[in-house]
Amino acid sequence: MEVSYNLRYTKSTFSNRLLIDKEGEIIIYAKGFRLKGKGANDKGELLNFSEIKEFYHRDEKIFFVTFSKEKYVLSDSGTLFDQMLIDFYKSRNEFLMDALFMKGGKLKAEFEGHFERLSKFSKPINKGRAKLRLYENSLLVIPATQDAFAINYNFVNFHEFDDMEYQLKIVMDDGVTVFFSQLGNDFEFFEEKMNTLLGGMYGAVVNGVLKEVFPEYHATTLLKLASVMKAGKSVCLKDIIKMDQELATSVDNFIFEDENLKDNFQFLRDKVDEYDLHFGIAKDETVENGFIRWFMISLVEENLVGFSILPRWESGGDSEDGDKPKVPSEMYFYRIIMEKGNPADKAADKIKEIEQALVLLKFAKDPCYMDKRELRHSPYQYAIRKMPFLRILRKSFVGKIRASEKSEWKKQFAKIAKSSKLK
């Protein structure tokens, strides 16, 4: 994509000191745009969408602020403003879909309809006409002149089709509600596709993960676990016990297969009950027959939530390198952030932040804690700036443990717990 429009643009500092005021043009590319003045010698400046921190439009003007705190105003595009805005958002949204990891698997269908999004407090967020792209694991909503957003099936708490009103209602785990309507004659096909994709997600977890790991259990039992362990989301041990006591024991033993890890971790486990331990299992997409194992612990007395992703487990064999791991993977700890009250009241929010980050970023640990300077050239650079839950998670990072001896585990944890105490 490469289109251009004549306009006027200004550039100023964050303190409103004018740097540039020119008549010229904007040339829109796939991942950014160039602003240049009139004249063949004016090369202008190239801006990538990854550099834009804030962006909005009003009264036939486009406003944006870069991460380096430079402010731009694009104006005087005449009768072509609406088309320029559409082309600008088309390019920007394609960038956002990749940079914020919205696409989940292969594209299965595309529709056009109306959406309305409400916050968990039932306050309007946005609405309008949009393209609805159905992927294997996500629904992308792409308005013509608004930022695109994704509905990841793994975080859908509830969905319901109203065949009388020709409407779909989706409630997310975080309480956000989205309504879809005005699909016309495509509504029944849209309903069929959505139900197929949501149903197929559970089937993929049962057949592609849980049956491989726990072949001795009936599919009905595994389906109960799959309904909550979507794409490797963690499930608290108490909930698995409620489903099936033997299955809970099997999951526990599978996660703590390494006796050294089990022994080192026991002193933390002694501090909590079954409600505070969470286990997750996912397909490792990078290795054939590989599975990701991870666990999370909520330590409200220490104002902490921690997680660890264990060495890869392979179907029909041992963990990577052919041996049981003697040293566990790092365990990462995060402070439960709150203004007032009890950490127990906010622990669930921290657990959701960790789950969203790990599931959406395919269990990559670096963006969950690493300094942004170290991630400057990584694919997570824009995500750590713009994903609210990831920003909060990174801000709350306290430290990590990596040790092979129980005494060292206790020593390192004591330091982390001391630094996380409420002031």
MOPE-V470326 format. One record per pair of residues at least 24 apart in sequence whose ideal C-beta (glycine too) atoms are under 6 Angstrom apart, sorted by the first residue. I is the first residue (numbers start at 0). J is the second residue. D is the distance in Angstrom with one decimal. If there is no record, write none. Layout:
((I	J	D) (I	J	D))
//
This chain:
((0	29	5.5) (0	90	5.8) (1	28	5.8) (2	27	5.3) (2	86	5.2) (4	76	5.4) (4	79	5.6) (4	83	4.5) (6	73	5.4) (6	75	5.6) (6	76	4.3) (7	74	5.2) (7	75	4.1) (8	34	5.2) (8	73	5.0) (9	72	4.9) (10	71	5.4) (11	70	5.0) (13	68	4.0) (27	86	5.5) (27	87	6.0) (27	90	5.3) (30	94	5.3) (48	91	5.4) (48	94	4.2) (49	381	4.9) (84	144	5.3) (85	143	5.3) (88	144	5.3) (92	141	5.5) (92	147	4.1) (95	147	5.4) (96	147	5.8) (98	381	4.1) (99	382	5.8) (100	359	5.4) (101	139	5.6) (101	149	3.6) (102	134	5.6) (103	134	4.7) (103	135	5.8) (103	136	2.9) (103	137	3.6) (104	134	5.2) (104	135	2.8) (104	136	4.9) (105	135	5.4) (106	134	5.6) (107	133	4.9) (108	133	4.6) (108	192	4.9) (110	182	5.8) (110	185	5.3) (110	189	5.3) (112	179	5.5) (112	181	5.2) (112	182	4.2) (113	180	5.1) (113	181	3.9) (114	140	5.4) (114	179	5.5) (115	178	4.7) (116	177	4.9) (117	176	4.7) (119	174	2.6) (133	192	5.6) (152	197	5.9) (152	200	5.4) (153	229	4.2) (153	230	4.3) (153	358	5.6) (160	190	5.1) (201	225	5.0) (207	282	5.5) (208	282	5.3) (211	314	4.8) (213	249	5.7) (230	358	5.2) (231	279	4.8) (231	281	2.6) (231	291	6.0) (232	354	5.5) (233	277	3.7) (233	279	3.9) (233	295	5.3) (235	274	5.7) (235	277	5.0) (236	273	4.2) (236	276	4.4) (237	273	3.8) (237	274	4.8) (250	278	5.4) (254	278	5.1) (254	292	5.5) (254	294	5.3) (257	323	5.4) (257	324	5.3) (259	325	6.0) (260	327	4.3) (263	405	4.9) (263	408	4.7) (283	311	5.9) (288	313	5.3) (288	314	4.2) (289	313	5.3) (291	362	5.4) (297	346	4.7) (299	342	4.5) (299	343	4.4) (299	346	5.4) (301	416	4.4) (302	334	6.0) (302	335	5.1) (302	342	4.7) (302	419	4.9) (302	421	5.8) (303	332	5.1) (303	419	5.2) (304	333	5.3) (304	349	4.4) (305	330	5.3) (305	332	4.3) (306	331	5.8) (306	353	5.5) (308	362	5.8) (326	403	4.6) (329	399	4.5) (329	401	4.6) (330	400	4.6) (331	368	5.9) (331	399	4.9) (332	397	4.7) (332	398	5.8) (332	415	5.1) (333	395	4.5) (333	396	5.7) (334	395	4.6) (334	397	5.3) (334	419	4.7) (336	395	5.1) (352	388	4.6) (352	391	5.9) (352	392	4.4) (355	388	5.0) (356	389	5.3) (356	392	5.6) (368	396	4.6))
//
